[in-house]
Amino acid sequence: MTSKVLEVLPGLYWVGVMDYELKNYDVLYPAPYGSTYNSYLLQTQEGNVLFETVKQEFANECLDKIEQVIGKEDCIDYIIVDHSEPDHSGSLSPILKRYPNATVIASTAALNNIQFIGHIRDDTKTINSVKTKQLNLGDIHLKFIYQPFLHWPDTMITLIEEMNVLVTCDMFSTHFADERMFDDLIVDRKDQYLQISYDYFNSVFGPFKRFVLKGIQTLENQPGFDLKNCKAICCSHGPIIRGYIPERVELWRQWAQPPPLKNKVVIAYGSVYGYTETMANTIAAGIKSVGVEVSMHNVENTSVENVLKDFSDCKGLLLGTPTIVGDALPPILTIACNLNPYIHCQRFIQCFGSHGWSGEGVGNLSARLQQLKAKQPVEPLSCRLQPGQEKLEECFEWGKKFGLAIKEEDEEN
């Protein structure tokens, strides 16, 4: 915890909090260096503006810092909710309780969300930023730039025009706590900062890369604004960016580039008696017969992570499973559950497998794959116990058809 208020620029202050106890975020992802919940206070001729709040349990610390800047008698006039995720809006209710006359400014989606997150009073004054787009505060003008799916549908970025400052919400953020709070003051931890920045980007923005590229372009095209020469990027987590703005922007642009996909199919399978493996090898031969590369993974001898890494730059994925106690193999299901409809909907994905008497494995796996809305040039392929000659010929043709679909798409492009 730090009780220190930081001046970003004259009239603009960081009133956020440190969370060194954070070990994981979004349940799945490690945060080895903790995080910050960044809230910013702007003083203008027409009132005090608070950008974002903090996670609910840190509300009192944030309120104390606000009072350090404006005193006990002054008030907050506007609260800008660029994004309604609870680590941004969780303290909105206690802050509105302290400053009941404040007007909340947010996008349509965010205004809807905060009713269910903070359960704010019905008589709270609000402004829809999608309709209003800007706010005149005398000496300061705020411009609201709606940027859906960075990384929620409600997200916007606020440009403080006269200061040449962006409040970017989660964009350009990272989970990294350091009392110095500015990127140019933590150069001794640069390697840690860059690594966790990439991890944050990949886990939070990985499914939304095209929106990141669109967002950067939108900021670069703002009239009278030069993104790479702005004074500060006030993000929601981690250090405020002021010393390395061009580098940070280019890193995010680079990370958001879609990887060139190889004409290659990854086949991951598990096999109890060798029957599903026989199918996998025959399917692979069919794919190779049309000139498409194949990479084989028996999940008994490799990890889910290795399969996903191999598939990361490939066009095709086939998952093979027997049926064990009425379901697919857990590692095969885990691979399927690590796929994402936003990321993998343009890939070619299907499943196959052998079973004994009930055969739910392929069907259950197929149900998950259907949710991805990926390309499926062939139907799921099942076999009862050991594949005979006729079934092996079917496997070969099935693989051939799958490979041809990939090859033909490449020729069309």
C-alpha positions as MATLAB code, in Angstrom:
seq = 'MTSKVLEVLPGLYWVGVMDYELKNYDVLYPAPYGSTYNSYLLQTQEGNVLFETVKQEFANECLDKIEQVIGKEDCIDYIIVDHSEPDHSGSLSPILKRYPNATVIASTAALNNIQFIGHIRDDTKTINSVKTKQLNLGDIHLKFIYQPFLHWPDTMITLIEEMNVLVTCDMFSTHFADERMFDDLIVDRKDQYLQISYDYFNSVFGPFKRFVLKGIQTLENQPGFDLKNCKAICCSHGPIIRGYIPERVELWRQWAQPPPLKNKVVIAYGSVYGYTETMANTIAAGIKSVGVEVSMHNVENTSVENVLKDFSDCKGLLLGTPTIVGDALPPILTIACNLNPYIHCQRFIQCFGSHGWSGEGVGNLSARLQQLKAKQPVEPLSCRLQPGQEKLEECFEWGKKFGLAIKEEDEEN';
ca = [
       0.000    0.000    0.000;
       1.177    3.532   -0.773;
      -0.469    6.660    0.610;
       1.396    8.844   -1.849;
      -0.446   10.865   -4.490;
       1.591   11.270   -7.674;
       1.470   14.261   -9.997;
       1.377   13.138  -13.619;
       1.247   16.695  -14.985;
       0.164   19.955  -13.335;
      -3.505   19.487  -12.515;
      -3.503   15.725  -13.214;
      -2.847   13.265  -10.375;
      -2.600    9.532   -9.865;
      -4.863    8.525   -6.968;
      -4.746    4.787   -7.584;
      -3.556    1.919   -5.419;
      -0.940   -0.826   -5.349;
      -1.974   -4.461   -4.985;
       1.094   -6.490   -4.117;
      -1.089   -9.385   -2.947;
      -2.493  -10.130   -6.406;
      -1.174  -13.541   -7.453;
      -3.436  -14.345  -10.399;
      -5.820  -12.415  -12.616;
      -8.852  -13.661  -14.528;
      -8.424  -16.846  -12.448;
      -5.959  -18.396  -14.895;
      -3.020  -16.051  -15.338;
      -0.150  -15.426  -12.889;
       0.683  -11.917  -11.682;
       4.134  -12.436  -10.126;
       4.716   -8.703   -9.578;
       1.268   -7.771   -8.277;
      -0.627   -4.951   -9.967;
      -2.011   -1.458   -9.646;
      -5.517   -0.097  -10.081;
      -4.952    3.298  -11.599;
      -7.369    6.122  -10.925;
      -6.650    9.684  -12.064;
      -7.914   13.024  -10.776;
      -8.051   16.039  -13.099;
      -8.661   19.571  -11.811;
     -10.263   22.030  -14.265;
     -12.010   25.406  -14.240;
     -15.380   23.651  -14.422;
     -14.813   21.009  -11.774;
     -12.905   17.929  -10.685;
     -12.892   14.826  -12.861;
     -12.100   11.298  -11.665;
     -11.014    8.789  -14.316;
     -11.788    5.212  -13.283;
     -12.166    3.973   -9.736;
     -10.356    1.035   -8.137;
     -11.116   -2.493   -7.018;
     -13.806   -2.489   -4.339;
     -11.614   -3.419   -1.366;
      -9.342   -0.432   -2.028;
     -12.112    2.201   -2.087;
     -11.115    3.913    1.166;
      -7.501    4.293    0.085;
      -8.592    5.883   -3.185;
     -10.989    8.237   -1.357;
      -8.219    9.280    1.028;
      -5.992   10.193   -1.902;
      -8.764   12.164   -3.572;
      -9.110   14.204   -0.374;
      -5.358   14.819   -0.329;
      -5.767   16.623   -3.656;
      -9.107   18.448   -3.360;
      -9.566   18.631    0.413;
     -12.623   17.697    2.469;
     -14.831   20.571    1.303;
     -14.472   20.241   -2.468;
     -16.171   17.524   -4.503;
     -15.866   15.295   -7.536;
     -18.031   16.644  -10.359;
     -17.530   13.939  -12.997;
     -16.538   10.282  -12.877;
     -15.343    8.864  -16.194;
     -15.876    5.108  -16.448;
     -13.844    4.129  -19.496;
     -14.510    0.450  -18.769;
     -16.887   -1.164  -16.293;
     -14.939   -4.280  -15.310;
     -15.068   -4.579  -11.490;
     -11.377   -3.816  -11.002;
     -12.161   -0.455  -12.661;
     -15.653    0.301  -11.391;
     -15.766   -1.674   -8.144;
     -15.461    1.445   -5.972;
     -18.008    3.482   -7.892;
     -20.749    3.054   -5.264;
     -18.710    4.234   -2.238;
     -17.275    7.120   -4.244;
     -20.764    8.173   -5.334;
     -21.873    7.874   -1.718;
     -19.157   10.378   -0.773;
     -19.850   12.580   -3.822;
     -23.569   12.029   -4.608;
     -23.795   14.926   -7.079;
     -21.107   13.558   -9.380;
     -22.126   12.805  -12.959;
     -21.052    9.424  -14.314;
     -19.865    9.446  -17.934;
     -19.599    6.118  -19.744;
     -20.588    4.265  -22.893;
     -24.038    2.750  -23.320;
     -22.762   -0.723  -22.437;
     -20.793    0.518  -19.430;
     -23.760    2.453  -18.041;
     -25.764   -0.744  -18.285;
     -23.055   -2.865  -16.659;
     -22.493   -0.610  -13.651;
     -26.138   -0.985  -12.691;
     -25.398   -4.665  -12.105;
     -21.878   -4.243  -10.695;
     -22.246   -1.269   -8.359;
     -26.048   -1.127   -8.123;
     -25.807    2.663   -8.199;
     -28.778    4.812   -7.278;
     -31.488    5.329   -9.874;
     -31.166    9.093   -9.494;
     -27.430    9.137  -10.296;
     -26.704   11.668  -13.025;
     -25.236   10.088  -16.139;
     -23.980   11.103  -19.568;
     -23.774    8.629  -22.443;
     -20.337    9.173  -23.975;
     -21.281    7.422  -27.222;
     -23.859   10.128  -27.863;
     -22.093   13.105  -26.241;
     -18.537   12.343  -27.476;
     -16.909   15.312  -25.682;
     -17.048   17.454  -22.545;
     -16.121   21.145  -22.280;
     -14.595   22.003  -18.909;
     -13.485   25.558  -19.668;
      -9.726   25.310  -19.893;
      -9.867   21.584  -20.647;
     -11.756   19.580  -23.267;
     -12.285   15.835  -22.988;
     -12.866   13.727  -26.079;
     -14.436   10.283  -25.684;
     -13.253    7.727  -28.232;
     -15.440    4.625  -28.195;
     -13.269    1.525  -28.712;
     -15.370   -1.621  -28.248;
     -13.584   -4.912  -27.549;
     -10.495   -3.323  -26.076;
     -11.186   -5.640  -24.356;
     -14.903   -5.442  -23.397;
     -17.743   -4.146  -25.593;
     -18.072   -1.105  -23.304;
     -14.558    0.276  -23.618;
     -13.663    3.846  -24.484;
     -10.490    5.924  -24.366;
     -10.477    9.521  -23.188;
      -8.263   12.191  -24.740;
      -7.447   15.177  -22.522;
      -6.883   17.484  -25.462;
      -5.052   20.495  -23.990;
      -2.732   18.250  -21.975;
      -2.096   15.897  -24.897;
      -2.761   12.957  -22.561;
      -4.622    9.703  -23.154;
      -6.507    7.742  -20.519;
      -6.470    4.347  -22.208;
      -8.139    1.959  -19.801;
      -6.646   -1.567  -20.222;
      -4.926   -0.731  -23.493;
      -1.146   -0.431  -22.947;
      -1.602   -1.715  -19.375;
       0.145   -4.522  -17.548;
      -0.087   -6.125  -14.125;
       3.084   -4.742  -12.571;
       3.380   -2.937   -9.233;
       6.254   -0.558   -8.511;
       6.053    2.487   -6.236;
       7.870    4.611   -8.815;
       4.839    4.313  -11.131;
       6.405    5.756  -14.313;
       7.894    3.659  -17.100;
      11.046    5.779  -17.331;
      11.771    5.262  -13.619;
      11.730    1.456  -13.664;
      14.439    0.828  -16.257;
      16.225   -1.412  -13.733;
      13.239   -3.791  -14.029;
      12.786   -3.432  -17.776;
      13.109   -7.155  -18.563;
      10.494   -8.109  -15.967;
       8.215   -5.317  -17.119;
       8.403   -6.240  -20.806;
       7.887   -9.959  -20.186;
       4.828   -9.485  -17.984;
       3.547   -6.858  -20.438;
       3.598   -9.433  -23.215;
       1.961  -12.029  -20.966;
      -0.776   -9.526  -20.101;
      -1.309   -8.609  -23.748;
      -1.463  -12.230  -24.806;
      -3.918  -13.334  -22.123;
      -6.217  -10.279  -22.120;
      -5.954   -8.938  -25.676;
      -4.908  -12.078  -27.560;
      -8.493  -12.764  -28.695;
      -8.928   -9.127  -29.767;
      -5.822   -8.402  -31.829;
      -7.697   -6.913  -34.757;
      -9.389   -4.487  -32.379;
      -5.978   -3.499  -30.990;
      -4.750   -2.666  -34.497;
      -7.946   -0.759  -35.206;
      -7.619    1.069  -31.879;
      -4.048    2.175  -32.551;
      -5.051    3.398  -36.008;
      -8.005    5.305  -34.540;
      -5.731    7.065  -32.055;
      -3.179    7.870  -34.753;
      -5.929    9.401  -36.892;
      -7.295   11.745  -34.233;
      -7.269   15.320  -35.633;
      -4.638   17.511  -34.014;
      -3.220   14.658  -31.943;
       0.115   12.868  -32.328;
       0.021    9.564  -30.469;
       3.752    8.997  -30.361;
       4.424   12.484  -29.029;
       1.675   12.681  -26.419;
       2.702   13.665  -22.895;
       1.473   10.549  -21.115;
      -0.535    7.380  -21.562;
      -2.499    6.928  -18.351;
      -3.356    3.236  -18.431;
      -5.402    1.316  -15.871;
      -2.779   -1.138  -14.618;
       0.947   -0.822  -14.166;
       3.248    2.140  -14.717;
       2.091    5.336  -16.388;
       3.783    5.558  -19.785;
       5.604    8.802  -20.506;
       9.219    7.982  -21.373;
       8.766    5.222  -23.932;
       5.465    5.964  -25.645;
       6.541    5.246  -29.279;
       8.195    2.001  -28.177;
       5.111    0.903  -26.245;
       2.772    1.644  -29.141;
       4.987   -0.248  -31.593;
       5.261   -3.224  -29.252;
       1.486   -3.496  -29.067;
       1.204   -3.095  -32.833;
       3.775   -5.843  -33.306;
       2.119   -8.180  -30.801;
      -1.266   -7.639  -32.467;
      -0.106   -8.667  -35.936;
      -1.804  -11.914  -36.983;
       0.805  -14.657  -37.397;
       1.239  -15.993  -40.937;
      -0.382  -19.418  -40.876;
       1.331  -22.460  -42.343;
      -0.395  -24.973  -44.590;
       0.052  -27.514  -41.849;
      -2.243  -29.764  -39.807;
      -1.545  -30.681  -36.200;
      -3.003  -34.059  -35.241;
      -3.243  -34.622  -31.491;
      -4.636  -37.930  -30.304;
      -4.771  -40.453  -27.508;
      -5.148  -44.174  -28.067;
      -5.732  -47.000  -25.571;
      -5.379  -50.036  -27.840;
      -3.811  -48.373  -30.880;
      -7.051  -48.096  -32.871;
      -7.374  -44.314  -32.713;
      -3.646  -44.097  -33.450;
      -4.133  -46.213  -36.579;
      -6.869  -43.815  -37.676;
      -4.573  -40.841  -36.965;
      -1.724  -42.254  -39.048;
      -4.024  -43.067  -41.965;
      -5.651  -39.627  -41.836;
      -2.166  -38.088  -41.806;
      -1.256  -40.056  -44.934;
      -4.345  -38.689  -46.677;
      -3.442  -35.121  -45.753;
       0.154  -35.550  -46.908;
      -1.019  -37.002  -50.221;
      -2.250  -33.539  -51.261;
       0.964  -31.795  -50.228;
      -0.051  -30.477  -46.806;
       2.375  -30.867  -43.905;
       1.353  -32.856  -40.805;
       2.636  -32.769  -37.229;
       1.669  -35.666  -34.936;
       1.247  -35.531  -31.150;
       0.379  -38.533  -29.002;
      -0.886  -36.901  -25.792;
       0.535  -39.810  -23.823;
       4.011  -38.510  -24.678;
       3.569  -34.742  -24.889;
       1.860  -31.873  -23.086;
      -1.222  -29.867  -23.938;
       1.031  -26.790  -24.023;
       3.234  -28.337  -26.720;
       0.215  -29.130  -28.876;
      -1.178  -25.611  -28.547;
       2.221  -24.078  -29.270;
       2.585  -26.185  -32.408;
      -0.923  -25.240  -33.554;
      -0.433  -21.517  -32.897;
       0.764  -20.850  -36.463;
      -0.990  -23.697  -38.310;
      -4.193  -23.702  -40.324;
      -5.484  -27.112  -39.280;
      -6.088  -29.125  -36.123;
      -7.488  -32.639  -35.791;
      -8.210  -34.138  -32.380;
      -8.460  -37.900  -31.976;
      -9.984  -39.589  -28.946;
     -11.282  -42.956  -27.840;
     -14.293  -43.118  -25.524;
     -13.408  -43.751  -21.893;
     -16.251  -44.080  -19.364;
     -18.602  -42.254  -21.687;
     -16.389  -39.295  -22.580;
     -13.362  -38.089  -24.534;
      -9.863  -38.209  -23.092;
      -9.250  -35.358  -20.589;
      -6.077  -34.031  -22.299;
      -7.884  -33.906  -25.651;
     -10.814  -32.080  -24.050;
      -8.331  -29.697  -22.420;
      -6.874  -28.848  -25.823;
     -10.382  -28.176  -27.133;
     -11.207  -26.002  -24.123;
      -8.076  -23.918  -24.738;
      -9.311  -22.974  -28.198;
     -11.211  -19.735  -28.595;
     -13.899  -18.723  -31.100;
     -12.404  -15.237  -31.461;
      -8.937  -16.592  -32.220;
      -9.587  -19.862  -34.016;
     -12.828  -19.374  -35.943;
     -10.907  -19.067  -39.231;
      -8.937  -22.289  -38.720;
      -9.819  -25.803  -39.914;
     -10.702  -28.020  -36.946;
     -12.366  -31.438  -36.565;
     -12.251  -34.644  -34.510;
     -12.174  -38.412  -34.937;
     -11.754  -41.556  -32.877;
     -12.427  -45.196  -32.125;
     -14.794  -46.482  -29.440;
     -15.991  -49.722  -27.911;
     -19.698  -49.891  -27.144;
     -21.063  -46.397  -26.416;
     -18.985  -43.919  -28.440;
     -19.755  -40.610  -26.704;
     -16.128  -39.414  -26.890;
     -16.172  -38.070  -30.444;
     -19.679  -36.668  -30.038;
     -18.841  -34.795  -26.841;
     -15.642  -33.456  -28.350;
     -17.502  -32.405  -31.490;
     -20.029  -30.473  -29.399;
     -17.198  -28.361  -27.977;
     -15.624  -27.821  -31.397;
     -18.957  -26.646  -32.797;
     -18.857  -23.772  -30.301;
     -15.680  -22.474  -31.945;
     -17.476  -21.822  -35.248;
     -14.319  -22.992  -37.001;
     -14.172  -24.303  -40.561;
     -15.162  -27.972  -40.750;
     -14.790  -29.327  -44.291;
     -15.504  -32.860  -43.045;
     -17.904  -34.352  -40.488;
     -16.597  -36.008  -37.288;
     -15.284  -39.500  -38.014;
     -15.976  -42.460  -35.693;
     -14.999  -46.108  -35.778;
     -16.114  -49.103  -33.684;
     -12.993  -50.669  -32.204;
     -10.301  -51.644  -34.772;
     -10.658  -50.001  -38.192;
     -10.870  -52.509  -41.039;
      -9.755  -51.939  -44.609;
     -12.929  -50.114  -45.610;
     -12.712  -47.767  -42.617;
      -9.015  -47.128  -43.263;
      -9.821  -46.120  -46.837;
     -12.468  -43.783  -45.430;
      -9.882  -42.329  -43.027;
      -7.469  -41.700  -45.889;
     -10.107  -39.953  -48.003;
     -11.308  -37.993  -44.963;
      -7.782  -36.722  -44.356;
      -7.329  -35.983  -48.045;
     -10.519  -33.903  -48.126;
      -9.442  -32.019  -45.000;
      -6.025  -31.275  -46.501;
      -7.512  -30.186  -49.831;
      -9.746  -27.650  -48.089;
      -6.657  -26.031  -46.574;
      -4.731  -26.147  -49.835;
      -7.602  -24.717  -51.878;
      -8.047  -21.810  -49.465;
      -4.369  -20.989  -49.863;
      -4.658  -21.052  -53.671;
      -7.713  -18.765  -53.569;
      -5.789  -16.231  -51.513;
];
